[in-house]
Amino acid sequence: MLDTRDGVALDFDLPKQAEPGDGKGSWPFYLDHVSNYAWVEDVLTDGELDAIVRMGEAVELERGTTGGNRDGVRDSYVSWLYPNAVTGWLFGKLTDLSVKVNAEWFRYDLLGFHQGLQFTNYSEPSGHYDWHIDRGPGHGVRKLSFSVQLSDPDEYDGGELQLWFGGGEEEIVVAPKKRGTVVFFPSYAMHRVTPVTRGTRQSLVAWIDGPPFR
């Protein structure tokens, strides 16, 4: 008999394999499509990587700074590349790559490179950048960060790009060090470059802005 006096029909058979209160967890409306990180190899040729180094070294390097200028957090030297007739090919190539990687692994609403590209030197005996995120006051809405490995890993010791998404030290992710690898991660992710104890590690980093998160 179907009783609908209170507007609710309860005349149905429950499954026999489980009780209504069995199990745990939630029922998401949407699956999370944001990856913690992604990387792509062999996007740039050796000649293109050499050209990036020449462009970065052609501009006077300055000591890298941090938000609040915190002592001891960062020891590196940087220069900046901006869109022009010399660098246009690089911005175009990195744009194509970023759009493809974002569509597959992050799906952020992105607008573009609003702070240029940062060429960075980490040199012995202790060049490093301790744990930090790429977001903060004084910037646009940074959503997606990436780092291009410019140096051959045989040219230096240390200098690991490490990503941390919570948990113990065993959960730290060490990014690939193959020359030409581009590593992408959310700009709110904790990351660091460990001290370089021999040689010099060079990289090109950038932050891709978008509309405010909502």
C-alpha positions in Angstrom: 0.0 0.0 0.0 1.5 3.4 -1.0 1.0 6.0 1.7 1.4 9.6 0.4 -0.6 11.5 3.1 2.5 13.4 4.1 3.8 13.8 0.6 6.4 11.1 0.9 6.2 7.6 -0.7 8.0 5.0 1.4 6.6 1.8 -0.1 9.8 0.4 -1.6 12.2 -2.5 -1.0 15.6 -1.7 0.4 18.7 -3.6 -1.1 19.4 -6.8 0.8 23.2 -6.5 0.6 23.6 -3.5 3.0 21.8 -1.6 5.7 21.0 2.1 5.0 23.6 3.3 7.6 26.5 1.1 6.3 29.6 2.7 4.9 31.2 6.1 5.2 32.2 9.1 3.1 30.5 11.6 0.9 28.8 11.8 -2.4 30.5 14.6 -4.5 28.7 16.6 -7.1 31.9 17.0 -9.1 35.1 15.1 -9.1 38.3 17.1 -8.3 40.1 17.7 -11.6 43.0 19.7 -10.2 46.3 17.7 -10.1 49.0 18.4 -7.6 51.7 18.7 -10.3 52.5 17.7 -13.8 55.7 17.8 -15.9 56.6 17.6 -19.6 59.9 16.6 -21.1 61.7 17.5 -24.4 59.5 20.5 -25.1 62.5 22.8 -25.8 65.6 21.8 -27.9 69.1 22.1 -26.6 69.6 25.1 -28.9 66.4 26.8 -27.5 67.6 26.1 -23.9 71.0 27.6 -24.7 69.2 30.7 -26.2 67.2 31.1 -23.0 70.4 31.1 -20.9 72.0 33.7 -23.2 69.0 35.9 -23.0 68.8 35.6 -19.2 72.6 36.3 -18.8 72.4 39.3 -21.2 70.3 41.2 -18.6 72.0 42.3 -15.4 71.2 39.8 -12.6 70.0 41.0 -9.2 69.6 39.3 -5.9 66.3 37.5 -5.6 63.9 38.8 -3.0 61.0 37.4 -1.0 57.8 38.8 0.3 58.7 40.7 3.4 62.5 40.3 2.6 62.9 37.5 5.1 66.5 36.8 5.9 68.0 33.4 5.0 65.0 32.2 3.0 66.4 32.9 -0.5 69.9 33.0 -1.9 69.8 33.3 -5.7 70.3 35.8 -8.5 67.6 36.6 -11.1 66.9 38.6 -14.3 63.6 39.2 -16.1 62.5 38.5 -19.7 59.5 40.4 -21.1 57.7 40.0 -24.4 59.5 41.7 -27.3 61.0 40.9 -30.7 63.8 38.8 -29.2 61.7 36.8 -26.7 58.4 36.5 -28.6 59.1 32.9 -29.8 59.7 31.8 -26.2 56.5 33.4 -24.9 54.5 31.8 -27.7 56.0 28.3 -27.1 55.4 28.5 -23.3 51.8 29.7 -23.9 51.0 26.8 -26.2 52.5 24.4 -23.7 50.7 26.0 -20.7 47.3 25.9 -22.4 47.6 22.2 -23.2 48.9 21.2 -19.8 46.3 23.3 -18.0 43.4 21.8 -20.1 44.5 18.2 -19.2 45.7 18.5 -15.6 44.4 21.7 -13.9 41.5 23.4 -15.8 42.1 26.8 -14.2 40.6 29.9 -15.7 43.8 31.6 -16.9 44.6 35.0 -18.5 48.4 35.1 -19.2 51.9 35.9 -18.0 51.5 39.2 -16.1 55.0 39.4 -14.5 57.3 38.3 -17.2 59.6 35.3 -17.0 62.2 35.0 -14.3 65.7 33.6 -15.1 67.3 32.3 -12.0 70.8 31.2 -10.9 71.4 29.1 -7.8 75.2 28.7 -7.2 77.5 26.9 -4.8 78.1 26.8 -2.0 74.5 27.3 -0.7 72.2 28.9 -3.3 68.7 27.9 -2.4 65.1 29.0 -1.9 63.4 27.7 1.3 59.8 26.6 1.6 57.4 29.1 0.1 54.3 29.6 -2.1 54.0 31.8 -5.1 50.9 33.7 -4.0 50.8 36.8 -1.8 50.0 40.5 -1.5 51.3 42.7 -4.2 50.7 40.3 -7.1 47.9 39.5 -9.4 45.9 36.2 -8.9 48.7 33.7 -9.5 47.1 30.3 -10.2 49.6 28.1 -12.1 53.4 28.1 -11.7 56.0 26.4 -13.7 59.8 25.9 -13.7 61.9 25.1 -16.8 65.1 23.1 -16.0 67.9 24.8 -18.0 71.0 23.1 -16.5 72.2 19.6 -17.1 71.9 17.7 -13.8 75.6 16.6 -14.1 76.6 20.3 -13.8 75.7 20.7 -10.2 74.8 18.9 -6.9 71.8 19.6 -4.7 69.4 22.2 -6.1 66.4 19.9 -6.1 63.0 21.4 -6.8 60.8 19.9 -4.2 57.0 20.1 -3.8 55.1 19.4 -0.6 51.3 18.9 -0.3 51.1 17.9 3.3 52.2 14.9 5.4 55.6 13.9 6.5 59.0 14.2 4.7 58.2 11.0 2.9 55.5 12.8 1.1 57.8 15.4 -0.5 57.9 15.2 -4.3 61.3 15.7 -6.0 60.8 17.2 -9.5 62.7 15.6 -12.4 66.0 17.2 -13.2 66.4 16.3 -16.8 67.4 19.3 -18.9 64.4 20.8 -20.7 61.8 19.4 -18.3 59.0 21.8 -17.5 57.3 21.2 -14.1 53.8 22.7 -13.4 52.1 23.1 -10.1 49.4 25.2 -8.4 50.8 28.6 -7.2 49.5 27.9 -3.7 51.6 24.7 -3.4 54.5 24.7 -1.0 57.9 24.2 -2.7 61.6 24.9 -2.4 65.0 24.6 -4.1 67.5 22.8 -1.8 71.0 24.2 -1.4 73.3 23.9 -4.4 76.6 22.5 -3.1 78.5 22.3 -6.4 78.2 24.2 -9.6 75.2 26.3 -10.7 71.6 25.4 -11.3 69.8 27.6 -13.8 66.0 27.7 -14.3 63.3 29.8 -15.9 60.2 30.2 -13.8 56.8 31.9 -14.4 53.4 32.4 -12.8 50.2 32.4 -14.9 47.5 34.7 -13.6 43.7 34.3 -13.8 40.5 35.8 -12.5 40.0 35.6 -8.7 39.1 32.1 -7.4 35.5 31.7 -6.5 
